[in-house]
Amino acid sequence: MTAPAPARPLADLMPAARDLAEQVGGIPSRNRIMTELRVGAPKATALREALIAEAAEAETVPDPWTFAEPASGPVPISPAPAGSAEHTLGSAEHAQVPAVESAGSVAEPAQVPAGSAAEPAEVEQVSPPVPAAYPPAAAVEASPQVAADGHPGTPTARRDGRRHSVWPLVLIGLPAFVAIWSGWVGLGGLTGFGVVHPLPGIADGFSINSAITLPIGVEVYAAYSLRAWLSGSVPARARAFAKWSGIGSLAVGALGQVAYHLLVAAGIHAAPWWITTLVACLPVAVLGMAAALAHLMHDERSEQ
């Protein structure tokens, strides 16, 4: 019976593992190491980890600047190894050495010849340069635009306290009010609206012309619904209802003015039954639309 071959130590297998790495051009896999070197899985894993560690160590560039904390005196510096990138850059006349804290004080950068042995050198105090890109603190002024809203580049709205003049609107509204009021009241007289006593037995002498309910109801609701539609501060459903009901109120108001002037021009003293029916339903319709719009404006569910 043949005795098993003694296990080879890891150090004896490393040269063969390096040759294999050079042959494959990189770190071989564990199975490749097991096959080529005829070792088991644990030893193949150890060899592969050793090759990875050597490769990482070879790729690490040593830091040529060695810092120390002497008790006093200049800062010793270890020279850069010959042939390295730092040694090549030593063709410059001098190299600056970073400041090092020692014994509670700060040593300013000293100039030493690069590429030669480090020897004690006199410490030259050098003030750190101020970048030219940063202006002095006194020259920096806060932008009024940034101070206003905190966002540079954001245009700010003019808030000079001036309000638009309202007198053109008054001049436009007064003749329109007279024409609309007289047209609705006249159409109400042709459709059965007239003087009534709203408080019989309480104030018999108090009377009112019911025809004024037409301009007050229709036109005031049109203005109210347009305000809710165009303000943008009401829920979406309320805004949609205000839009279409407001446009409808304006259309009804225009048709009412047309009907009144046509009837007067034709010398008719009593409106046809279908005009009387439509005009009589206007106060009820306006009341329902106003109540619905007010409900939608205060309903949180209409925001969804």
Sequence and secondary structure as in RCSB ss.txt:
>XXXX:A:sequence
MTAPAPARPLADLMPAARDLAEQVGGIPSRNRIMTELRVGAPKATALREALIAEAAEAETVPDPWTFAEPASGPV
PISPAPAGSAEHTLGSAEHAQVPAVESAGSVAEPAQVPAGSAAEPAEVEQVSPPVPAAYPPAAAVEASPQVAADG
HPGTPTARRDGRRHSVWPLVLIGLPAFVAIWSGWVGLGGLTGFGVVHPLPGIADGFSINSAITLPIGVEVYAAYS
LRAWLSGSVPARARAFAKWSGIGSLAVGALGQVAYHLLVAAGIHAAPWWITTLVACLPVAVLGMAAALAHLMHDE
RSEQ
>XXXX:A:secstr
         HHHHHHHHHHHHHHHTS   HHHHHHHHT  HHHHHHHHHHHHHHHHHHH    S      SSS  
      TTSHHHHGGGSS EE   EEETTEEE   EE TTS               TTS  GGG    HHHHHHS
 TT             HHHHHHHHHHHHHHHHHHHHHHHHTT  EE SSTTT TT  EEGGGHHHHHHHHHHHHH
HHHHHH  S HHHHHHHHHHHHHHHHHHHHHHHHHHHHHHTT SS  HHHHHHHHHHHHHHHHHHHHHHHHHT G
GGG 
